[in-house]
Structures are given as structure tokens and as C-alpha cells.
Amino acid sequence: MHRFVSVAKQTAASLGCEGPGVCRGGRKAMALRCAASLAAGRQPRCPCPRLPRPARAGTVRWSSAAKASAVKINEKASREKILTLESMNPQVKAVEYAVRGPIVLKAGEIEKELRKGIKKPFTEVIKANIGDAHAMGQRPITFLRQVVALCTYPNLLDSPSFPEDAKKRARRILQGCGGNSLGSYSASQGINCIREDVASYIERRDGGVPADPDNIYLTTGASDGIATILKILVSGGGKSRTGVMIPIPQYPLYSAAISELDAIQVNYYLDEENCWALDVNELRRSLNEAKAYCNPKVLCIINPGNPTGQVQNRKCIEDVIHFAWEEKLFLLADEVYQDNVYSEGCQFHSFKKILYEMGPEYYNNVELASFHSTSKGYMGECGYRGGYMEVINLHPEIKGQLVKLLSVRLCPPVSGQAAMDIVVNPPIPGEESYSQFIKEKESVLNNLAKKAKLTEDMFNKVPGIHCNPLQGAMYAFPRIFIPSKAIEEAKTHKMAPDMFYCMKLLEETGICVVPGSGFGQREGTYHFRMTILPPVEKLKILLEKVKDFHIKFLEKYA
């Protein structure tokens, strides 16, 4: 307060404010009001004849000295920000998410420049960085949208434009909602009838393996479920801090969640030379090394793989389950691409099914959380943020803690829960909508299989690019050769070599892909991840552009 009064006096003096006994005369309150008025851009109520007076039209004419002093007062009166890079949560600052990282921000800048008419060697940015099917032109599944529309606007239930099987599902979902409205909160674990439908779906998928709706938790996409389970698993400090084993390459959600929770990331490497296979010997190496600095107790599996696209065979899954049982590891099975299997001889096997078939010693003891989503598969409904997790063999007291943790966020989006219900409870043979539904579903999956093969074949024709078979999921993760001269130039820009490569690709072709360093890779190898979601003709153009760019890149830096 005294400092401000002093500043006020100085300001009044600098303006030559000499009203008798008003400013310079020592009346602190008036001096303070005078300076505060100036700082706020108002005419001070001061009888001093040297201060600027309002014009008759209602405007205030300020002298340059008055303006400068007002700005100075504002600067001196402002305080430092409470939240700065130095004071913020260091775990949040450590989070990185390459899928929407620097290269995507650069792509956004280029799009703005194109809209302004700034000339580029291309006319559009092709965002092949993320698995957003509808953004890439995939059409929604009609039946799913019909049911969600009916739930959102129940008056449509009287419309003859909607099939009866869609209305039947919508009525059932609405009966499970408070006030028969999609706008009400649901139970934190999710709408009960939808959890029942998820359990029935799992039983059908796994050939009769029992599923309990009480073990089903509806989530805001699969990501929410994964982050929640990790949150409840992480504990300890120092060498007893929880270690989380993740595949390399991995989906950056895992490394981001681990950083945010201040857990310890424990890498195990997939075998690129063997179509990105998972080797239990590599799991054992990773685990034994990690025990020296943390307490590894979580093993994450992505099947089919993201970004690598491999589909694990039954023997591999059995080996992983046995390893988790032997080493007392909590298993997380990310199975959001379970519908996306393309290669002949490949088949999706759920960890839950294999665990059950290995016998009661495993099935009654191995703790397993499995995840699914509306965002991938043939649906591509990313924006609804629908998903579920099934958690088995959880300690009863921990189950209560999990529900408590979920209750903090109240409930997942109810529209997303409705969308998830249609994924697990689609039309069946004999129902009115079945023929259109199955036609649309098979069209999407057949198209993805065609694009997976096209991408693999075209990449493998390019010198300096090698792409493993895209057995599943919706991405290619080709290995690229980067000459030493380009690696040195990348260092001068303080970039990883593959980030440098991808940035050049974006700037010269408009194609946005994600560098392999954002997913993790063996040292000395370089990759990028690219989605195969664009329409076939656009995908062909994209692949031709990548080929031409790569050949020129090799020539330039050879």
C-alpha cells in the first residue's frame, strides 16, 4: 500500500499536479485515487488545473505524459503469474503425445497459409497422422446413427422413416436413462442394460466364455479406461515405484499416461525382423533389467498392434499370459482393433478367451483388464468417445476403489454409451436392418484390407523403404533409410532425424505423418506412422508423393 501511494505521488508530481492540499499537499487517499484513475484510463476527479479535462463531446484528451504514467502504473501494479512453466506440475510438462505433436501443429499453420492464398507446391494438407476414419471420408454405419438419433430426439420414435429394430434398441437404452433422457447422468460404471449387452457380446465373441456385467465399466473411449486403470495401479517411491512394461513401438497414450502419473516406463522391443512379433525372451530381459530401478507390476499389450499392425497368434498370447502369471504382473490388453484383421491366416484372439482356455489356475488368478472402443473397427465413431473395459480377478476392495475413482468424473458421455451399445448389439440375421448393416460393415473392412495390401506393396517398391505386412489395425509403420548427411542436418535443427524427414515431407508435399521417434524405436532405426484410411484413389496419390519425395531426399543427402 505504501509503495503504491509513493508511486501515486510520483505520478501526480510528474504530471505537475499541484492542487492545494490535494495531491502534492499530502492527502494520500486523494493521491491514490488520482493515480488509480489514471491507471484505469479514467479522468481523475482532482481540482488540479494542470490535468487534462474532458472535452464537451464526452471524450478525454490525454497528454502523452498522462498516458505514459498510466501504463507505468499498470505495469508496476501487476503481479507475477502464479502458474508458469517453472511452477506447473512437472509430470504434465513431461507428457508428450506425438500423434498431435509439433508436426501436426505445423500442418495446421500450413493449412491457414493455403486458405490465405499463399502458394505451396501442393493444394491441400493430407492428415495421415491419426486414425480418424470419418475425417478421412469413411461413411458412418447407418444403423448406429439411426439408434443414436432416436435416443437423442425420441419424437422420432413415431416416424415411419426409422426401422423397428432401431426403435427397439433406442427404447431399451432410453428406459435405462434417468427420465428416459440421453441428457441425464448415468451410473458411474455406465448404463446397466448396455453393460449387459457388452457382457453378452463378449460371450458370443469368445465362444461362450462367461462374462459378468458387474466386471464391465463403460468409458470415455478406451483411452479413459487405460488411464484409469494405470492411475489405480501406480504406487510406491524410489526403487519400489511402479514400473509399466509397454511395447516399443507403442501408442503414445501409454508413455503420456506413465509420465503424468510419474510411474516408470519399462520398454520391451517388438521384433521388426519377424513382422513385429512379441518374444517372451525379450519380455524377460526387460523385466529383469527393470527390477534394478523399479517395481514392474503392469504389462501392456496392444493387439492388433498400433502403430505396427501385427496380429498375435494364439501361442504368443499363451506365452504372454504364462509370463504374467509367473511374474505376478497385471495384464492390460488393448484390443480396440479387434475387428481390423486383414492378412490371410491371421485371426483375432482375445486375451480373456485364451486365459479361460488355459485352465482355472490361470483364469482364476491372472488380473486382466481388456479394452474396446467405438473409435476404430468398422465404426470409426471417434467423436462419440464410447468405450468399455472388462476387468477380471480384481480384489473386491479394489473394485470399490475403482468405482469410487470413476465416480469422480460422474459418468462417460451417455451418447457414447449408446453408440457402444450398437457396436456390441448390432442387427442380427432376420432383423429388418441386418442386410444393410452387414453390407456396410463388410464394405468398410474389405476396403481397409485392400488399402493395407496396396500400402505394403507400394512402399516395398521404393528404394530405402521397407514395410512389414499390415496384418491388422489401420496404419503402416515403414522403416526408412536416412543418409548420414541428413542426420547431421537434423542435428543442426535440433530435431530427431525422422522428425526432420517428416517435416520436410510435410513442407514439400503437404502430407502429414508421425515420426517413429514419437512411438519409440530401436536406436539407429527410423520410421514413420501413416494411416491407411484415405479413400483408395487419394491413398494412391499419397503413396506416389511419398515415393517421389523419398527418392529426391536420398539424392539430395546422398
C-alpha positions as CSV (number, residue, x, y, z in Angstrom):
1,M,0.0,0.0,0.0
2,H,2.8,2.4,1.0
3,R,4.6,1.6,-2.3
4,F,1.5,2.3,-4.3
5,V,0.9,5.7,-2.6
6,S,4.5,6.6,-3.2
7,V,4.1,5.8,-6.9
8,A,0.8,7.8,-6.9
9,K,2.6,10.8,-5.5
10,Q,5.4,10.4,-8.1
11,T,2.8,10.2,-10.9
12,A,0.9,13.2,-9.7
13,A,4.2,15.1,-9.4
14,S,5.3,14.1,-12.9
15,L,2.0,15.5,-14.2
16,G,2.6,18.7,-12.3
17,C,-0.5,18.1,-10.2
18,E,-0.4,20.9,-7.6
19,G,-3.9,21.3,-6.3
20,P,-3.6,22.9,-2.9
21,G,-3.6,20.2,-0.3
22,V,-4.9,17.7,-2.9
23,C,-2.0,15.7,-4.4
24,R,1.3,17.2,-3.5
25,G,-0.3,18.6,-0.4
26,G,-0.1,15.2,1.2
27,R,-3.6,13.8,1.2
28,K,-2.7,10.2,0.4
29,A,-6.2,9.0,-0.3
30,M,-6.7,11.6,-3.0
31,A,-3.3,10.9,-4.5
32,L,-4.1,7.2,-4.6
33,R,-7.4,7.8,-6.3
34,C,-5.8,10.2,-8.7
35,A,-3.2,7.6,-9.8
36,A,-5.6,4.7,-9.8
37,S,-7.9,6.7,-12.1
38,L,-5.1,7.4,-14.5
39,A,-4.0,3.7,-14.4
40,A,-7.6,2.6,-15.3
41,G,-7.8,5.1,-18.1
42,R,-10.3,7.4,-16.4
43,Q,-10.3,11.2,-15.8
44,P,-9.3,11.7,-12.2
45,R,-11.6,13.8,-10.0
46,C,-8.9,16.2,-9.0
47,P,-9.1,20.0,-8.9
48,C,-5.6,20.3,-10.2
49,P,-5.6,22.7,-13.1
50,R,-2.8,21.0,-15.0
51,L,-4.5,17.7,-15.5
52,P,-6.3,17.2,-18.8
53,R,-10.0,18.0,-18.7
54,P,-12.8,16.1,-20.6
55,A,-13.9,17.7,-23.9
56,R,-17.5,18.7,-24.1
57,A,-18.3,15.8,-26.5
58,G,-17.6,13.4,-23.7
59,T,-14.1,12.3,-24.9
60,V,-11.0,12.7,-22.8
61,R,-7.9,14.3,-24.2
62,W,-4.8,12.8,-22.6
63,S,-1.4,14.3,-22.7
64,S,1.5,11.9,-23.7
65,A,2.8,12.3,-20.1
66,A,-0.5,11.2,-18.7
67,K,-0.7,8.1,-21.0
68,A,2.9,7.0,-20.2
69,S,2.3,7.3,-16.5
70,A,-0.9,5.3,-16.6
71,V,0.8,2.5,-18.5
72,K,3.7,2.6,-15.9
73,I,1.3,2.4,-13.0
74,N,-0.4,-0.7,-14.6
75,E,3.0,-2.4,-15.1
76,K,4.1,-1.8,-11.6
77,A,0.8,-2.8,-10.1
78,S,0.6,-6.1,-11.9
79,R,1.9,-9.2,-10.2
80,E,3.8,-12.2,-11.4
81,K,1.7,-15.1,-12.8
82,I,1.0,-17.9,-10.3
83,L,1.2,-20.6,-13.0
84,T,4.4,-20.6,-15.0
85,L,6.5,-23.3,-16.8
86,E,8.6,-23.3,-13.6
87,S,5.7,-23.7,-11.2
88,M,3.5,-26.0,-13.1
89,N,3.1,-29.7,-12.5
90,P,6.4,-31.2,-13.8
91,Q,4.6,-34.5,-14.7
92,V,2.3,-32.7,-17.0
93,K,5.2,-30.8,-18.6
94,A,6.9,-34.2,-19.2
95,V,3.9,-35.5,-21.2
96,E,4.4,-35.9,-24.9
97,Y,1.8,-37.1,-27.5
98,A,3.3,-37.4,-30.9
99,V,0.1,-38.1,-32.8
100,R,-0.9,-34.5,-32.1
101,G,2.6,-33.1,-31.7
102,P,4.8,-30.4,-33.4
103,I,4.3,-31.8,-36.9
104,V,0.5,-31.6,-36.6
105,L,0.8,-28.0,-35.4
106,K,2.9,-27.2,-38.4
107,A,0.3,-28.8,-40.6
108,G,-2.3,-26.5,-39.1
109,E,-0.1,-23.5,-39.9
110,I,0.3,-24.6,-43.5
111,E,-3.5,-25.0,-43.9
112,K,-4.0,-21.5,-42.7
113,E,-1.5,-20.2,-45.2
114,L,-3.2,-22.1,-48.0
115,R,-6.5,-20.5,-47.1
116,K,-4.9,-17.1,-47.3
117,G,-3.7,-17.9,-50.8
118,I,-0.1,-18.4,-50.0
119,K,1.4,-20.6,-52.8
120,K,2.7,-24.0,-51.9
121,P,3.9,-27.0,-54.1
122,F,0.5,-28.6,-53.2
123,T,-3.1,-27.5,-52.8
124,E,-4.1,-29.4,-49.6
125,V,-2.7,-30.9,-46.4
126,I,-3.4,-34.6,-46.2
127,K,-3.5,-35.5,-42.5
128,A,-2.4,-39.1,-42.4
129,N,-1.3,-38.8,-38.8
130,I,-4.3,-40.1,-36.9
131,G,-6.8,-42.9,-37.2
132,D,-9.9,-40.6,-37.6
133,A,-11.9,-42.6,-40.1
134,H,-14.8,-40.2,-40.7
135,A,-12.4,-37.2,-41.2
136,M,-10.8,-39.2,-44.0
137,G,-14.1,-39.8,-45.7
138,Q,-15.5,-43.1,-44.3
139,R,-19.2,-43.1,-44.2
140,P,-21.0,-43.7,-40.8
141,I,-22.8,-47.0,-40.2
142,T,-26.4,-46.2,-40.9
143,F,-27.9,-48.4,-38.1
144,L,-25.7,-46.9,-35.4
145,R,-26.5,-43.4,-36.4
146,Q,-30.3,-44.2,-36.5
147,V,-30.3,-45.6,-33.0
148,V,-28.3,-42.6,-31.6
149,A,-30.6,-40.2,-33.4
150,L,-33.7,-41.9,-31.9
151,C,-32.1,-41.7,-28.4
152,T,-31.2,-38.1,-28.9
153,Y,-34.6,-37.0,-30.2
154,P,-37.2,-39.5,-29.0
155,N,-40.0,-37.8,-31.0
156,L,-38.5,-39.7,-34.0
157,L,-39.7,-42.9,-32.5
158,D,-43.1,-42.2,-34.1
159,S,-41.5,-41.6,-37.5
160,P,-42.1,-44.3,-40.2
161,S,-38.6,-43.4,-41.6
162,F,-36.8,-45.5,-38.9
163,P,-36.8,-49.3,-38.8
164,E,-38.4,-51.1,-35.9
165,D,-35.2,-52.9,-34.8
166,A,-33.5,-49.5,-34.4
167,K,-36.5,-48.2,-32.4
168,K,-36.5,-51.3,-30.2
169,R,-32.9,-50.7,-29.2
170,A,-33.4,-47.0,-28.7
171,R,-36.4,-47.6,-26.4
172,R,-34.3,-50.0,-24.3
173,I,-31.4,-47.6,-23.9
174,L,-33.8,-44.7,-23.0
175,Q,-35.5,-46.9,-20.4
176,G,-32.1,-47.2,-18.8
177,C,-31.6,-43.5,-18.6
178,G,-32.9,-41.2,-15.9
179,G,-36.1,-39.5,-17.0
180,N,-35.8,-41.6,-20.3
181,S,-33.4,-38.9,-21.5
182,L,-29.9,-39.2,-23.0
183,G,-29.2,-35.9,-21.3
184,S,-29.2,-37.3,-17.8
185,Y,-26.2,-38.6,-15.9
186,S,-25.9,-42.4,-15.8
187,A,-24.4,-44.6,-13.1
188,S,-20.6,-44.0,-12.9
189,Q,-20.0,-47.6,-14.2
190,G,-22.4,-47.0,-17.1
191,I,-26.0,-47.7,-18.1
192,N,-26.8,-51.2,-16.7
193,C,-28.6,-52.6,-19.8
194,I,-25.6,-51.5,-22.0
195,R,-23.2,-53.3,-19.7
196,E,-25.4,-56.3,-20.0
197,D,-25.2,-56.1,-23.8
198,V,-21.4,-55.8,-23.6
199,A,-21.2,-58.9,-21.5
200,S,-23.4,-60.8,-24.0
201,Y,-21.2,-59.6,-26.8
202,I,-18.0,-60.8,-25.1
203,E,-19.6,-64.2,-24.5
204,R,-20.6,-64.5,-28.2
205,R,-17.1,-63.3,-29.4
206,D,-15.3,-65.7,-27.1
207,G,-17.4,-68.8,-27.9
208,G,-19.3,-68.9,-24.6
209,V,-16.7,-67.8,-22.1
210,P,-18.8,-66.3,-19.3
211,A,-18.8,-62.5,-18.8
212,D,-20.2,-60.7,-15.8
213,P,-21.8,-57.2,-16.4
214,D,-20.5,-56.3,-13.0
215,N,-17.0,-56.5,-14.4
216,I,-17.8,-54.2,-17.3
217,Y,-17.1,-50.4,-17.0
218,L,-18.2,-48.1,-19.8
219,T,-15.6,-45.5,-20.5
220,T,-14.9,-42.3,-22.5
221,G,-13.2,-44.1,-25.3
222,A,-10.6,-46.8,-24.5
223,S,-8.1,-44.2,-23.5
224,D,-10.1,-43.2,-20.4
225,G,-10.2,-46.8,-19.2
226,I,-6.5,-47.3,-19.8
227,A,-5.6,-44.1,-17.9
228,T,-8.0,-45.0,-15.1
229,I,-6.5,-48.5,-14.5
230,L,-3.0,-47.2,-14.6
231,K,-3.9,-44.5,-12.1
232,I,-5.1,-47.1,-9.6
233,L,-2.1,-49.4,-10.2
234,V,0.7,-46.8,-9.7
235,S,2.2,-46.5,-6.2
236,G,5.5,-46.6,-4.2
237,G,8.6,-44.4,-4.4
238,G,12.2,-44.9,-5.4
239,K,13.0,-48.4,-6.4
240,S,9.6,-49.5,-5.3
241,R,7.9,-47.1,-7.8
242,T,5.5,-49.0,-10.1
243,G,7.1,-50.0,-13.5
244,V,4.8,-50.3,-16.5
245,M,6.0,-52.5,-19.3
246,I,5.0,-51.2,-22.8
247,P,5.8,-52.4,-26.3
248,I,8.3,-50.4,-28.4
249,P,7.0,-49.1,-30.8
250,Q,4.0,-48.1,-28.7
251,Y,0.9,-45.9,-28.9
252,P,1.9,-42.6,-27.2
253,L,-1.1,-42.7,-24.9
254,Y,0.9,-45.2,-22.7
255,S,4.1,-43.1,-22.4
256,A,2.0,-40.0,-21.8
257,A,-0.1,-41.6,-19.0
258,I,3.0,-43.0,-17.4
259,S,4.7,-39.6,-17.4
260,E,1.6,-37.9,-16.0
261,L,1.4,-40.4,-13.2
262,D,5.2,-40.2,-12.5
263,A,5.4,-44.0,-13.0
264,I,8.4,-45.8,-14.6
265,Q,8.3,-46.7,-18.2
266,V,9.8,-50.1,-18.9
267,N,10.3,-50.8,-22.6
268,Y,10.2,-54.1,-24.3
269,Y,11.0,-54.2,-28.1
270,L,8.9,-55.9,-30.7
271,D,10.9,-57.9,-33.3
272,E,10.8,-55.9,-36.6
273,E,12.7,-58.6,-38.4
274,N,9.9,-61.1,-37.5
275,C,6.9,-59.0,-38.5
276,W,6.9,-57.1,-35.2
277,A,6.4,-60.3,-33.2
278,L,6.3,-60.3,-29.4
279,D,9.1,-62.5,-27.9
280,V,8.8,-63.6,-24.3
281,N,12.6,-63.7,-24.0
282,E,12.6,-60.0,-24.7
283,L,9.9,-59.6,-22.0
284,R,12.1,-61.4,-19.5
285,R,15.1,-59.3,-20.4
286,S,13.2,-56.1,-20.0
287,L,11.6,-57.2,-16.7
288,N,14.9,-58.4,-15.1
289,E,16.7,-55.2,-16.0
290,A,13.9,-53.0,-14.7
291,K,13.9,-54.7,-11.3
292,A,17.1,-52.9,-10.5
293,Y,15.4,-49.5,-10.5
294,C,11.6,-50.0,-10.1
295,N,8.9,-52.5,-9.2
296,P,7.5,-53.8,-12.6
297,K,3.9,-54.9,-12.0
298,V,2.0,-54.0,-15.2
299,L,2.3,-55.5,-18.7
300,C,0.6,-53.7,-21.6
301,I,-0.2,-55.5,-24.8
302,I,-1.6,-53.9,-28.0
303,N,-3.3,-56.5,-30.2
304,P,-3.7,-55.9,-33.1
305,G,-0.7,-53.6,-32.9
306,N,-0.6,-49.8,-33.1
307,P,1.5,-48.5,-34.8
308,T,2.9,-51.8,-36.1
309,G,-0.2,-53.6,-37.3
310,Q,0.8,-57.1,-36.2
311,V,-1.8,-59.7,-35.0
312,Q,-0.7,-62.0,-32.3
313,N,-1.2,-65.7,-32.7
314,R,-2.6,-68.0,-30.1
315,K,0.8,-69.4,-29.0
316,C,2.2,-65.9,-28.4
317,I,-0.8,-65.0,-26.2
318,E,-0.5,-68.1,-24.2
319,D,3.2,-67.4,-23.6
320,V,2.5,-63.8,-22.5
321,I,-0.3,-65.0,-20.1
322,H,2.0,-67.6,-18.6
323,F,4.8,-65.0,-18.2
324,A,2.3,-62.6,-16.5
325,W,1.1,-65.4,-14.2
326,E,4.7,-66.5,-13.4
327,E,5.9,-62.9,-12.7
328,K,2.7,-61.7,-11.0
329,L,2.0,-58.9,-13.5
330,F,-1.3,-57.2,-14.0
331,L,-2.2,-57.5,-17.7
332,L,-3.6,-54.7,-19.8
333,A,-4.9,-55.9,-23.2
334,D,-5.6,-53.0,-25.7
335,E,-7.9,-54.7,-28.2
336,V,-9.6,-51.7,-29.9
337,Y,-8.6,-53.0,-33.4
338,Q,-10.1,-56.5,-32.9
339,D,-12.3,-56.1,-36.0
340,N,-9.4,-54.9,-38.1
341,V,-7.7,-58.1,-39.2
342,Y,-6.7,-58.4,-42.9
343,S,-4.0,-60.9,-43.6
344,E,-4.8,-64.5,-44.5
345,G,-4.0,-66.9,-41.7
346,C,-4.4,-64.2,-39.1
347,Q,-7.2,-64.2,-36.5
348,F,-8.0,-62.1,-33.5
349,H,-7.9,-64.0,-30.2
350,S,-8.9,-62.1,-27.1
351,F,-6.7,-62.4,-24.1
352,K,-9.8,-63.2,-22.0
353,K,-10.7,-66.2,-24.1
354,I,-7.2,-67.7,-24.2
355,L,-6.8,-67.1,-20.4
356,Y,-10.1,-69.0,-19.8
357,E,-9.0,-71.9,-22.0
358,M,-5.6,-72.2,-20.2
359,G,-7.5,-73.5,-17.2
360,P,-8.6,-72.4,-13.7
361,E,-5.1,-71.9,-12.3
362,Y,-4.6,-69.0,-14.8
363,Y,-8.3,-67.9,-15.2
364,N,-8.9,-67.5,-11.5
365,N,-5.7,-65.7,-10.8
366,V,-4.3,-63.5,-13.6
367,E,-5.6,-60.0,-13.2
368,L,-6.7,-58.7,-16.7
369,A,-8.2,-55.5,-18.0
370,S,-9.3,-55.6,-21.6
371,F,-10.4,-52.5,-23.6
372,H,-12.6,-51.8,-26.7
373,S,-13.9,-48.7,-28.3
374,T,-16.3,-47.2,-30.9
375,S,-13.5,-45.2,-32.5
376,K,-11.8,-48.0,-34.6
377,G,-13.0,-51.2,-36.2
378,Y,-15.6,-50.7,-39.0
379,M,-17.4,-48.0,-37.0
380,G,-14.8,-45.2,-36.8
381,E,-17.0,-43.2,-34.4
382,C,-14.1,-41.3,-32.7
383,G,-16.2,-38.3,-31.7
384,Y,-18.7,-40.1,-29.6
385,R,-15.9,-41.2,-27.2
386,G,-17.6,-44.5,-26.5
387,G,-15.7,-47.5,-25.0
388,Y,-15.6,-50.1,-22.3
389,M,-13.2,-52.1,-20.2
390,E,-13.7,-55.6,-18.7
391,V,-11.7,-56.1,-15.5
392,I,-11.4,-59.6,-14.1
393,N,-9.9,-61.1,-10.9
394,L,-9.9,-57.7,-9.3
395,H,-9.7,-57.7,-5.5
396,P,-13.2,-56.9,-4.1
397,E,-11.9,-54.0,-2.1
398,I,-10.1,-52.6,-5.1
399,K,-13.3,-52.9,-7.1
400,G,-14.9,-50.5,-4.7
401,Q,-11.9,-48.1,-5.1
402,L,-12.2,-48.3,-8.9
403,V,-15.9,-47.4,-8.8
404,K,-15.0,-44.5,-6.4
405,L,-12.4,-43.2,-8.8
406,L,-14.8,-43.5,-11.8
407,S,-17.5,-41.6,-9.8
408,V,-15.2,-38.5,-9.6
409,R,-15.8,-37.9,-13.3
410,L,-19.5,-38.7,-12.8
411,C,-20.1,-40.8,-15.9
412,P,-18.9,-41.3,-19.5
413,P,-20.8,-39.5,-22.3
414,V,-24.2,-41.1,-22.5
415,S,-24.4,-40.7,-26.2
416,G,-21.1,-42.5,-26.4
417,Q,-22.5,-45.3,-24.3
418,A,-25.5,-45.6,-26.7
419,A,-23.0,-45.8,-29.6
420,M,-21.1,-48.5,-27.8
421,D,-24.3,-50.5,-27.3
422,I,-24.8,-50.7,-31.1
423,V,-21.3,-51.9,-31.6
424,V,-21.9,-54.8,-29.2
425,N,-25.6,-55.3,-30.1
426,P,-25.9,-54.8,-33.9
427,P,-28.7,-56.1,-36.1
428,I,-28.9,-59.9,-36.3
429,P,-30.0,-62.2,-39.2
430,G,-33.8,-61.9,-39.6
431,E,-34.0,-58.3,-38.4
432,E,-35.0,-55.5,-40.8
433,S,-31.7,-53.7,-40.8
434,Y,-29.4,-56.7,-41.0
435,S,-28.7,-56.8,-44.7
436,Q,-27.8,-53.1,-45.0
437,F,-25.7,-53.3,-41.8
438,I,-23.7,-56.3,-42.9
439,K,-23.2,-54.8,-46.3
440,E,-21.8,-51.5,-44.9
441,K,-19.6,-53.3,-42.3
442,E,-18.1,-55.7,-44.9
443,S,-17.5,-52.8,-47.3
444,V,-15.5,-50.9,-44.8
445,L,-13.4,-53.8,-43.7
446,N,-12.8,-55.1,-47.2
447,N,-11.8,-51.7,-48.3
448,L,-9.3,-51.4,-45.4
449,A,-7.8,-54.8,-46.3
450,K,-7.4,-53.7,-49.9
451,K,-5.7,-50.5,-48.8
452,A,-3.4,-52.4,-46.3
453,K,-2.1,-54.5,-49.1
454,L,-1.8,-51.6,-51.5
455,T,0.3,-49.6,-49.0
456,E,2.6,-52.5,-48.2
457,D,3.2,-53.3,-51.9
458,M,3.8,-49.7,-52.9
459,F,6.2,-48.9,-50.0
460,N,8.3,-52.0,-50.7
461,K,8.9,-50.9,-54.3
462,V,10.6,-47.7,-53.1
463,P,14.4,-47.9,-52.6
464,G,15.3,-47.2,-48.9
465,I,11.8,-48.0,-47.5
466,H,10.8,-51.4,-46.1
467,C,7.3,-52.1,-44.8
468,N,6.2,-55.2,-42.9
469,P,2.8,-56.8,-43.8
470,L,-0.1,-54.8,-42.4
471,Q,-1.8,-57.7,-40.7
472,G,-4.3,-55.6,-38.9
473,A,-5.2,-52.2,-37.3
474,M,-5.2,-49.2,-39.7
475,Y,-1.6,-48.0,-40.0
476,A,1.7,-48.6,-41.9
477,F,4.9,-48.2,-39.9
478,P,7.6,-48.4,-42.6
479,R,11.3,-48.3,-41.9
480,I,13.1,-45.6,-43.8
481,F,16.7,-45.1,-44.6
482,I,18.0,-41.7,-43.7
483,P,21.5,-40.7,-45.1
484,S,24.2,-39.6,-42.6
485,K,24.2,-36.1,-44.2
486,A,20.5,-35.7,-43.5
487,I,21.1,-36.9,-39.9
488,E,23.8,-34.2,-39.4
489,E,21.5,-31.5,-40.8
490,A,18.7,-32.7,-38.5
491,K,21.1,-32.1,-35.6
492,T,21.7,-28.5,-36.6
493,H,17.9,-28.0,-36.4
494,K,17.8,-29.8,-33.1
495,M,15.5,-32.5,-34.5
496,A,15.4,-36.2,-34.4
497,P,16.3,-37.5,-37.9
498,D,12.9,-38.9,-38.6
499,M,11.2,-35.7,-37.4
500,F,13.4,-33.8,-39.8
501,Y,12.4,-36.2,-42.6
502,C,8.6,-35.9,-41.8
503,M,8.8,-32.2,-41.6
504,K,10.4,-32.0,-45.0
505,L,7.8,-34.4,-46.3
506,L,5.1,-32.1,-45.0
507,E,6.6,-28.9,-46.3
508,E,7.2,-30.3,-49.8
509,T,4.2,-32.5,-50.3
510,G,1.5,-31.5,-47.8
511,I,1.5,-35.0,-46.3
512,C,1.3,-35.1,-42.5
513,V,2.7,-38.3,-40.9
514,V,4.1,-39.0,-37.5
515,P,7.8,-39.7,-37.0
516,G,8.7,-43.1,-35.5
517,S,10.6,-41.4,-32.6
518,G,7.2,-40.4,-31.3
519,F,6.3,-44.1,-30.8
520,G,9.7,-45.4,-29.8
521,Q,12.1,-47.5,-32.0
522,R,15.4,-49.3,-31.7
523,E,18.3,-46.9,-31.8
524,G,19.7,-46.3,-35.3
525,T,16.4,-47.2,-37.0
526,Y,13.9,-44.7,-38.4
527,H,10.2,-45.0,-39.2
528,F,7.0,-43.0,-39.6
529,R,3.4,-43.9,-39.0
530,M,0.8,-43.3,-41.6
531,T,-2.9,-44.2,-41.5
532,I,-4.3,-46.2,-44.4
533,L,-7.8,-44.5,-44.0
534,P,-7.8,-42.1,-47.0
535,P,-10.0,-43.2,-50.0
536,V,-8.2,-45.6,-52.3
537,E,-7.6,-43.0,-55.1
538,K,-6.3,-40.4,-52.6
539,L,-4.2,-43.1,-50.9
540,K,-2.5,-43.9,-54.2
541,I,-1.7,-40.3,-54.8
542,L,-0.3,-40.0,-51.3
543,L,1.9,-43.1,-51.7
544,E,3.2,-41.8,-55.1
545,K,4.1,-38.5,-53.5
546,V,5.9,-40.2,-50.6
547,K,7.8,-42.3,-53.2
548,D,8.9,-39.3,-55.2
549,F,9.8,-37.3,-52.1
550,H,11.9,-40.2,-50.7
551,I,13.9,-40.7,-53.9
552,K,14.6,-36.9,-54.1
553,F,15.5,-36.9,-50.4
554,L,18.0,-39.7,-50.9
555,E,19.5,-37.9,-53.9
556,K,19.8,-34.6,-52.1
557,Y,21.5,-36.1,-49.0
558,A,23.5,-38.9,-50.6
